[in-house]
Amino acid sequence: MRTRPIARLIAAAAATLLLLLLVAGGWWRFARSTEVALSRVAEGAVEAHVVGPATLQARVALSLSARSNASVRQVHADVGDQVKRGQLLLTLDDADLSARRGVVGGQQEALQRNTEAARATLAKARAELTLAQAKQRRDAELLAQGYVAPALLEASEAALAAAQAGVDAARAALAARAADARTLSQEARYADALLSYTRIVAPMDGVLVQRLAEPGSMAIPGAPLLKLVDPATLWLATRVDEAALARLALGQRASIRLRSGEILAGRVARIARQSDAATRELDVHVSVDGAMPARFAIDQEAEVSIATGAQRGLVLPLGALLRDAAGRQGVLLVEGGRAQFRAVETGAADARQVLVREGLRAGDWVVREPAGVRAGQRVHAATP
């Protein structure tokens, strides 16, 4: 029957050991002081930034289209090509327009021959007028001397009037041919203009970024065939909340991070004066200092960070921020040797520190790196 006292002793020993373990665990968790790095909340300055997504755009971008319905005969350039002003980029079928120009040319040749005939007719009429004038003067002199009858002079005067009318008619015919020549000249210029529209050339130096036509496809007036941009006018377009408008100014420095990983320097080049009524945002354009990378794509994504100047206030290390189980932003404030969660409202931040708007006072101590530290835990400052 000795087994019962032994069992009781074993049970008591186990309970005592469990109690000791619980006490030790509680001391380890709540009574033991953990060494942590602390930071003191103090007045300071933070370089404020306006950060947002952006896309690469070009201030000078041209869409080239046809001015008449025609099929595409040949495309002479491709996406990515550097082109020069006046360089032939695309040709359209010109069979109908060439035929029309040929008809006008034939009409001009025929008119030229008719004009030459009209000039000859006028010259003949003028010669006949000269003869009629001479005969009329001679008959008038003979009549005055009594050598001819009055009827002969009347016939001479009638012939003179007819010769004058012939000159007037020939002159009018020549004027009509000249008017016809001017009309055909206008039609020829119009036909030449239409024919020139079948040759689409580069209106400026640039880079071809879109090719929307292939040989055999139909070109429709106004529908883009090619898109050309001037690489010297590339900039980043971003949208900024209108609440930040007062902090923005032309010429402010900006950092541009492309999705390719490249980081470029830039400056604010344009600030829109029209805000989006739905999103309450406005467009801001950032130009690039220096040259763009050799490889770029229109509408390429990037991130823009605009430096809007230093802001002063209470600052603490950016790494001191954390969130509690409810998702509130805060810090571990050290009071009475314990770390206590304190919700805070923050403002501008840079890569190292952040402004605190509410929740802390100057002189407060916070845990600099709260990872692994729990609210309520005893802490002490780490030895420098």
C-alpha positions as CSV (number, residue, x, y, z in Angstrom):
1,M,0.0,0.0,0.0
2,R,3.1,2.2,-0.1
3,T,2.4,2.9,-3.8
4,R,-0.3,5.5,-2.9
5,P,2.0,7.8,-0.9
6,I,4.7,7.5,-3.6
7,A,2.1,8.4,-6.3
8,R,1.0,11.4,-4.2
9,L,4.6,12.5,-3.9
10,I,5.2,12.2,-7.6
11,A,2.0,14.2,-8.4
12,A,2.9,16.9,-5.9
13,A,6.4,17.1,-7.4
14,A,5.0,17.4,-10.9
15,A,2.6,20.1,-9.8
16,T,5.4,22.0,-8.1
17,L,7.6,21.7,-11.2
18,L,4.7,22.9,-13.4
19,L,4.2,25.9,-11.1
20,L,7.9,26.7,-11.1
21,L,7.9,26.5,-14.9
22,L,4.9,28.9,-15.1
23,V,6.5,31.3,-12.7
24,A,9.7,31.2,-14.6
25,G,7.9,31.7,-17.9
26,G,6.0,34.6,-16.5
27,W,9.1,36.1,-15.2
28,W,10.9,35.5,-18.5
29,R,8.0,37.2,-20.4
30,F,7.0,40.0,-18.0
31,A,9.6,40.6,-15.4
32,R,12.8,40.2,-17.4
33,S,14.0,43.4,-19.0
34,T,14.9,43.2,-22.7
35,E,17.7,45.3,-24.1
36,V,16.5,47.4,-27.1
37,A,17.7,50.3,-29.1
38,L,15.8,53.5,-28.3
39,S,15.2,56.8,-30.2
40,R,14.2,60.1,-28.7
41,V,11.4,62.1,-30.4
42,A,12.8,65.5,-31.2
43,E,12.4,68.5,-33.5
44,G,13.8,68.0,-37.0
45,A,13.2,68.4,-40.7
46,V,12.2,65.9,-43.3
47,E,12.5,66.3,-47.1
48,A,8.9,66.0,-48.2
49,H,8.1,64.2,-51.5
50,V,5.0,63.7,-53.7
51,V,5.2,60.2,-55.0
52,G,3.1,58.6,-57.7
53,P,2.9,56.3,-60.7
54,A,3.7,57.8,-64.1
55,T,3.9,56.9,-67.8
56,L,6.4,58.0,-70.4
57,Q,4.9,60.4,-72.9
58,A,6.1,62.8,-75.6
59,R,5.2,66.4,-75.9
60,V,5.6,66.2,-79.7
61,A,3.9,63.1,-81.1
62,L,2.4,63.0,-84.6
63,S,0.0,60.5,-86.1
64,L,0.4,60.2,-89.8
65,S,-2.7,59.4,-91.9
66,A,-3.9,59.4,-95.5
67,R,-5.9,62.2,-97.1
68,S,-7.7,60.0,-99.5
69,N,-9.0,56.4,-99.7
70,A,-6.3,54.2,-101.2
71,S,-4.6,50.9,-100.6
72,V,-1.2,50.8,-99.1
73,R,1.5,49.9,-101.6
74,Q,4.6,49.8,-99.5
75,V,5.8,50.7,-96.0
76,H,9.4,52.0,-96.0
77,A,10.0,52.2,-92.2
78,D,9.4,50.1,-89.1
79,V,8.9,50.6,-85.4
80,G,12.1,51.9,-83.7
81,D,13.6,53.4,-86.8
82,Q,15.2,56.8,-86.5
83,V,13.8,58.9,-89.4
84,K,14.8,62.3,-90.9
85,R,12.4,65.1,-91.9
86,G,11.3,64.5,-95.5
87,Q,12.2,60.8,-95.5
88,L,9.7,58.6,-97.4
89,L,7.8,56.4,-94.9
90,L,4.8,55.0,-96.8
91,T,3.4,55.0,-100.4
92,L,-0.2,54.5,-101.4
93,D,-1.6,53.2,-104.7
94,D,-1.6,56.1,-107.2
95,A,-2.9,54.5,-110.4
96,D,-6.2,56.4,-110.5
97,L,-4.6,59.7,-109.5
98,S,-1.8,59.2,-112.1
99,A,-4.3,58.6,-114.8
100,R,-6.2,61.7,-113.8
101,R,-3.1,63.8,-113.9
102,G,-2.3,62.4,-117.3
103,V,-5.8,63.5,-118.6
104,V,-5.1,67.0,-117.3
105,G,-1.7,67.0,-118.9
106,G,-3.3,66.0,-122.2
107,Q,-5.8,68.8,-121.9
108,Q,-3.0,71.3,-121.3
109,E,-1.2,70.1,-124.4
110,A,-4.3,70.5,-126.5
111,L,-5.0,73.9,-125.1
112,Q,-1.5,75.0,-125.8
113,R,-2.0,74.2,-129.5
114,N,-5.3,75.9,-129.5
115,T,-3.7,79.0,-127.9
116,E,-1.0,79.0,-130.6
117,A,-3.8,78.9,-133.2
118,A,-5.6,81.7,-131.5
119,R,-2.4,83.8,-131.5
120,A,-2.0,83.2,-135.3
121,T,-5.6,84.1,-135.9
122,L,-5.1,87.4,-134.0
123,A,-2.0,88.2,-135.9
124,K,-3.9,87.6,-139.2
125,A,-6.8,89.7,-138.1
126,R,-4.4,92.6,-137.1
127,A,-2.7,92.4,-140.6
128,E,-6.1,92.5,-142.3
129,L,-7.1,95.5,-140.1
130,T,-3.9,97.3,-141.2
131,L,-4.7,96.7,-144.9
132,A,-8.3,97.8,-144.4
133,Q,-7.1,101.0,-142.6
134,A,-4.7,101.8,-145.5
135,K,-7.4,101.2,-148.1
136,Q,-9.9,103.3,-146.3
137,R,-7.4,106.3,-146.1
138,R,-6.5,105.9,-149.8
139,D,-10.2,105.8,-150.9
140,A,-10.9,108.8,-148.8
141,E,-8.1,110.8,-150.4
142,L,-9.3,109.7,-153.9
143,L,-12.8,110.7,-153.1
144,A,-11.7,114.1,-152.0
145,Q,-9.9,114.6,-155.3
146,G,-13.0,113.5,-157.3
147,Y,-11.4,110.3,-158.7
148,V,-13.8,107.7,-157.1
149,A,-17.4,107.5,-156.3
150,P,-18.7,107.8,-152.7
151,A,-19.8,104.2,-152.8
152,L,-16.2,103.0,-153.0
153,L,-15.3,104.8,-149.8
154,E,-18.4,103.3,-148.1
155,A,-17.2,99.8,-149.1
156,S,-13.7,100.6,-147.7
157,E,-15.2,101.8,-144.4
158,A,-17.3,98.6,-144.1
159,A,-14.3,96.5,-144.8
160,L,-12.4,98.4,-142.1
161,A,-15.2,97.8,-139.5
162,A,-15.2,94.1,-140.4
163,A,-11.4,93.9,-140.0
164,Q,-11.7,95.6,-136.6
165,A,-14.4,93.2,-135.5
166,G,-12.1,90.3,-136.6
167,V,-9.3,91.6,-134.4
168,D,-11.7,91.9,-131.5
169,A,-13.0,88.4,-132.0
170,A,-9.5,87.0,-132.3
171,R,-8.4,88.9,-129.2
172,A,-11.4,87.5,-127.2
173,A,-10.7,84.0,-128.4
174,L,-7.1,84.3,-127.2
175,A,-8.3,85.6,-123.8
176,A,-10.6,82.6,-123.5
177,R,-7.7,80.2,-124.2
178,A,-5.7,82.0,-121.5
179,A,-8.6,81.6,-119.0
180,D,-8.8,77.9,-120.0
181,A,-5.1,77.6,-119.3
182,R,-5.5,79.1,-115.9
183,T,-8.3,76.7,-115.1
184,L,-6.3,73.7,-116.3
185,S,-3.3,74.9,-114.3
186,Q,-5.3,74.9,-111.1
187,E,-6.6,71.4,-112.0
188,A,-3.1,70.3,-112.6
189,R,-1.9,71.6,-109.2
190,Y,-4.8,69.9,-107.5
191,A,-4.0,66.6,-109.3
192,D,-0.4,67.0,-108.3
193,A,-1.4,67.6,-104.7
194,L,-3.6,64.5,-104.7
195,L,-0.7,62.6,-106.2
196,S,1.7,63.9,-103.6
197,Y,-0.6,62.6,-100.8
198,T,0.2,59.1,-101.9
199,R,3.7,59.6,-100.6
200,I,3.7,60.0,-96.8
201,V,7.0,61.5,-95.6
202,A,8.3,62.3,-92.1
203,P,7.3,65.9,-91.1
204,M,10.2,66.0,-88.6
205,D,13.2,64.1,-87.2
206,G,12.0,61.4,-84.8
207,V,11.5,57.8,-83.9
208,L,8.7,55.6,-85.3
209,V,6.8,54.1,-82.4
210,Q,3.8,52.6,-84.1
211,R,3.1,51.0,-87.4
212,L,-0.6,50.5,-88.1
213,A,-0.6,49.6,-91.8
214,E,0.8,46.9,-94.0
215,P,1.0,46.6,-97.8
216,G,-2.5,45.8,-99.2
217,S,-4.4,47.3,-96.3
218,M,-6.8,50.1,-97.0
219,A,-6.0,53.7,-95.9
220,I,-8.9,55.8,-94.8
221,P,-8.6,59.6,-94.3
222,G,-8.0,60.4,-90.7
223,A,-7.2,56.8,-89.6
224,P,-3.6,56.7,-88.3
225,L,-1.1,54.7,-90.3
226,L,2.2,55.6,-88.5
227,K,3.0,57.3,-85.2
228,L,6.2,59.4,-84.8
229,V,7.6,61.0,-81.7
230,D,10.4,63.5,-81.1
231,P,12.7,61.7,-78.4
232,A,14.0,65.1,-77.3
233,T,10.5,65.9,-75.9
234,L,10.0,62.8,-73.8
235,W,8.7,63.4,-70.3
236,L,6.8,61.6,-67.5
237,A,3.1,62.2,-66.9
238,T,1.8,61.6,-63.4
239,R,-1.4,62.4,-61.6
240,V,-1.2,64.1,-58.2
241,D,-3.9,64.6,-55.5
242,E,-5.0,68.2,-55.6
243,A,-4.3,68.4,-51.8
244,A,-0.6,68.5,-52.8
245,L,-1.0,71.4,-55.3
246,A,0.2,74.1,-52.9
247,R,3.5,72.2,-52.4
248,L,4.3,71.8,-56.1
249,A,6.2,74.3,-58.2
250,L,7.8,74.4,-61.6
251,G,11.5,73.4,-61.6
252,Q,11.3,71.2,-58.5
253,R,13.7,68.3,-58.5
254,A,12.3,64.8,-59.1
255,S,13.6,61.3,-59.2
256,I,12.3,58.9,-61.8
257,R,12.4,55.1,-61.5
258,L,11.6,53.2,-64.6
259,R,10.3,49.6,-64.5
260,S,13.5,48.5,-66.0
261,G,15.3,49.6,-62.8
262,E,16.9,52.7,-64.3
263,I,16.8,55.8,-62.1
264,L,16.8,59.2,-63.8
265,A,16.9,62.8,-62.6
266,G,14.2,65.2,-63.7
267,R,12.3,68.4,-62.9
268,V,8.7,69.5,-62.8
269,A,8.0,71.0,-66.3
270,R,4.2,71.5,-66.3
271,I,1.5,71.6,-63.7
272,A,-2.1,71.3,-64.9
273,R,-4.7,73.9,-64.0
274,Q,-7.6,71.6,-64.5
275,S,-8.4,69.0,-61.8
276,D,-10.4,65.8,-62.5
277,A,-13.8,66.3,-60.9
278,A,-14.2,62.6,-60.2
279,T,-10.7,61.7,-58.8
280,R,-9.7,65.1,-57.5
281,E,-6.3,64.7,-59.2
282,L,-4.4,66.8,-61.7
283,D,-1.7,66.1,-64.3
284,V,1.9,66.9,-63.6
285,H,4.6,66.5,-66.2
286,V,8.3,65.9,-65.2
287,S,11.0,66.4,-67.8
288,V,14.2,64.3,-67.8
289,D,17.6,65.9,-67.1
290,G,19.9,64.7,-69.8
291,A,19.2,62.0,-72.4
292,M,16.7,59.3,-72.1
293,P,17.8,55.6,-72.3
294,A,18.4,54.4,-75.8
295,R,15.5,51.9,-75.4
296,F,12.2,53.4,-74.3
297,A,8.5,52.8,-74.9
298,I,5.7,55.3,-75.0
299,D,3.3,54.6,-72.0
300,Q,6.1,52.8,-70.2
301,E,5.4,52.7,-66.5
302,A,7.6,54.5,-64.0
303,E,7.4,56.0,-60.5
304,V,8.1,59.7,-59.9
305,S,9.1,61.2,-56.6
306,I,9.0,65.0,-56.5
307,A,11.0,66.8,-53.8
308,T,8.6,69.5,-52.5
309,G,10.9,71.0,-49.8
310,A,11.8,70.4,-46.1
311,Q,9.0,70.2,-43.5
312,R,9.8,70.7,-39.8
313,G,8.2,69.0,-36.8
314,L,8.7,66.0,-34.4
315,V,10.6,63.3,-36.2
316,L,11.4,59.6,-35.4
317,P,13.1,56.8,-37.3
318,L,11.0,55.4,-40.1
319,G,11.7,51.9,-38.9
320,A,10.1,52.6,-35.5
321,L,6.6,52.5,-37.0
322,L,4.5,49.3,-36.7
323,R,0.9,48.2,-36.8
324,D,-1.0,46.5,-34.0
325,A,-3.4,43.6,-34.3
326,A,-6.2,46.0,-35.3
327,G,-4.1,47.5,-38.1
328,R,-3.5,50.8,-36.4
329,Q,-0.2,52.6,-37.1
330,G,1.9,53.4,-34.1
331,V,5.1,53.0,-32.1
332,L,6.2,51.2,-29.0
333,L,6.5,54.1,-26.5
334,V,8.8,53.3,-23.5
335,E,7.1,54.4,-20.2
336,G,8.0,53.1,-16.7
337,G,10.4,50.7,-18.2
338,R,7.8,49.0,-20.4
339,A,7.0,49.2,-24.1
340,Q,3.5,50.4,-24.7
341,F,1.8,50.7,-28.1
342,R,0.9,54.3,-29.0
343,A,-1.1,55.1,-32.1
344,V,0.4,58.0,-34.1
345,E,-0.5,60.1,-37.1
346,T,2.4,60.7,-39.5
347,G,3.2,63.2,-42.2
348,A,6.0,63.5,-44.7
349,A,8.7,60.9,-44.7
350,D,12.0,60.2,-46.4
351,A,14.2,57.1,-46.6
352,R,15.3,57.4,-42.9
353,Q,12.7,59.3,-40.8
354,V,9.1,60.5,-40.6
355,L,7.2,63.5,-39.2
356,V,4.8,62.7,-36.4
357,R,1.7,64.9,-36.4
358,E,-0.1,63.5,-33.4
359,G,0.4,60.9,-30.7
360,L,3.9,61.8,-29.3
361,R,5.6,64.7,-27.5
362,A,9.2,66.0,-27.8
363,G,11.4,64.0,-25.4
364,D,9.4,60.7,-25.7
365,W,11.5,57.5,-26.1
366,V,10.4,54.9,-28.6
367,V,11.8,51.5,-29.6
368,R,13.8,52.1,-32.7
369,E,13.4,48.6,-34.1
370,P,10.2,47.1,-32.7
371,A,10.5,43.7,-34.4
372,G,10.4,41.0,-31.7
373,V,9.3,43.4,-28.9
374,R,5.8,43.1,-27.5
375,A,3.5,45.7,-26.0
376,G,3.8,45.4,-22.1
377,Q,7.3,43.9,-22.2
378,R,9.9,45.4,-19.9
379,V,12.7,47.0,-21.8
380,H,15.9,49.0,-21.2
381,A,18.1,51.0,-23.4
382,A,20.9,49.1,-25.2
383,T,24.4,50.1,-24.2
384,P,25.9,52.4,-26.8
